[in-house]
Amino acid sequence: QVQLVESGGGSVQPGGSLRLSCASSGIIFSSYAMSWYRQAPGKQRDLVALIGIGGITNYADSVKGRFTISRDNAKGTVYLQMNSLKPEDTAVYYCNAKLAQRTYWGQGTQVTVSS
């Protein structure tokens, strides 16, 4: 059974930082491209950051220079370091694992940026 479990969300003031983690089980983690998506209320789910199996990364323009995605294949975990957070970063953040036709989602973790 495949599981992706996110953690690290919470409430933070503008300008603050959070580090999200997504721990996997049931997959050969090193074979999967890993991504973080987010969904704000009333909006679609959008890609935030992606890291390929070779470590190449890609970011949404809105988070470039502020967010960093990384992976630890030995631990089967992907991270999202979020700095200089803004109110518009408020959303539920989801972890995604993708390999060819297979895609798996975590349950999401809430991030709220507010003063």
Secondary structure as a PSIPRED ss2 file (coil, helix, strand):
# PSIPRED VFORMAT (PSIPRED V4.0)

   1 Q C   1.000  0.000  0.000
   2 V C   1.000  0.000  0.000
   3 Q E   0.000  0.000  1.000
   4 L E   0.000  0.000  1.000
   5 V E   0.000  0.000  1.000
   6 E E   0.000  0.000  1.000
   7 S E   0.000  0.000  1.000
   8 G C   1.000  0.000  0.000
   9 G C   1.000  0.000  0.000
  10 G E   0.000  0.000  1.000
  11 S E   0.000  0.000  1.000
  12 V E   0.000  0.000  1.000
  13 Q C   1.000  0.000  0.000
  14 P C   1.000  0.000  0.000
  15 G C   1.000  0.000  0.000
  16 G C   1.000  0.000  0.000
  17 S C   1.000  0.000  0.000
  18 L E   0.000  0.000  1.000
  19 R E   0.000  0.000  1.000
  20 L E   0.000  0.000  1.000
  21 S E   0.000  0.000  1.000
  22 C E   0.000  0.000  1.000
  23 A E   0.000  0.000  1.000
  24 S E   0.000  0.000  1.000
  25 S E   0.000  0.000  1.000
  26 G C   1.000  0.000  0.000
  27 I C   1.000  0.000  0.000
  28 I C   1.000  0.000  0.000
  29 F H   0.000  1.000  0.000
  30 S H   0.000  1.000  0.000
  31 S H   0.000  1.000  0.000
  32 Y C   1.000  0.000  0.000
  33 A E   0.000  0.000  1.000
  34 M E   0.000  0.000  1.000
  35 S E   0.000  0.000  1.000
  36 W E   0.000  0.000  1.000
  37 Y E   0.000  0.000  1.000
  38 R E   0.000  0.000  1.000
  39 Q E   0.000  0.000  1.000
  40 A C   1.000  0.000  0.000
  41 P C   1.000  0.000  0.000
  42 G C   1.000  0.000  0.000
  43 K C   1.000  0.000  0.000
  44 Q C   1.000  0.000  0.000
  45 R C   1.000  0.000  0.000
  46 D E   0.000  0.000  1.000
  47 L E   0.000  0.000  1.000
  48 V E   0.000  0.000  1.000
  49 A E   0.000  0.000  1.000
  50 L E   0.000  0.000  1.000
  51 I E   0.000  0.000  1.000
  52 G C   1.000  0.000  0.000
  53 I C   1.000  0.000  0.000
  54 G C   1.000  0.000  0.000
  55 G C   1.000  0.000  0.000
  56 I C   1.000  0.000  0.000
  57 T E   0.000  0.000  1.000
  58 N E   0.000  0.000  1.000
  59 Y E   0.000  0.000  1.000
  60 A C   1.000  0.000  0.000
  61 D H   0.000  1.000  0.000
  62 S H   0.000  1.000  0.000
  63 V H   0.000  1.000  0.000
  64 K C   1.000  0.000  0.000
  65 G C   1.000  0.000  0.000
  66 R C   1.000  0.000  0.000
  67 F E   0.000  0.000  1.000
  68 T E   0.000  0.000  1.000
  69 I E   0.000  0.000  1.000
  70 S E   0.000  0.000  1.000
  71 R E   0.000  0.000  1.000
  72 D E   0.000  0.000  1.000
  73 N C   1.000  0.000  0.000
  74 A C   1.000  0.000  0.000
  75 K C   1.000  0.000  0.000
  76 G C   1.000  0.000  0.000
  77 T E   0.000  0.000  1.000
  78 V E   0.000  0.000  1.000
  79 Y E   0.000  0.000  1.000
  80 L E   0.000  0.000  1.000
  81 Q E   0.000  0.000  1.000
  82 M E   0.000  0.000  1.000
  83 N C   1.000  0.000  0.000
  84 S C   1.000  0.000  0.000
  85 L C   1.000  0.000  0.000
  86 K C   1.000  0.000  0.000
  87 P H   0.000  1.000  0.000
  88 E H   0.000  1.000  0.000
  89 D H   0.000  1.000  0.000
  90 T C   1.000  0.000  0.000
  91 A E   0.000  0.000  1.000
  92 V E   0.000  0.000  1.000
  93 Y E   0.000  0.000  1.000
  94 Y E   0.000  0.000  1.000
  95 C E   0.000  0.000  1.000
  96 N E   0.000  0.000  1.000
  97 A E   0.000  0.000  1.000
  98 K E   0.000  0.000  1.000
  99 L E   0.000  0.000  1.000
 100 A C   1.000  0.000  0.000
 101 Q C   1.000  0.000  0.000
 102 R E   0.000  0.000  1.000
 103 T E   0.000  0.000  1.000
 104 Y E   0.000  0.000  1.000
 105 W E   0.000  0.000  1.000
 106 G C   1.000  0.000  0.000
 107 Q C   1.000  0.000  0.000
 108 G C   1.000  0.000  0.000
 109 T E   0.000  0.000  1.000
 110 Q E   0.000  0.000  1.000
 111 V E   0.000  0.000  1.000
 112 T E   0.000  0.000  1.000
 113 V E   0.000  0.000  1.000
 114 S C   1.000  0.000  0.000
 115 S C   1.000  0.000  0.000
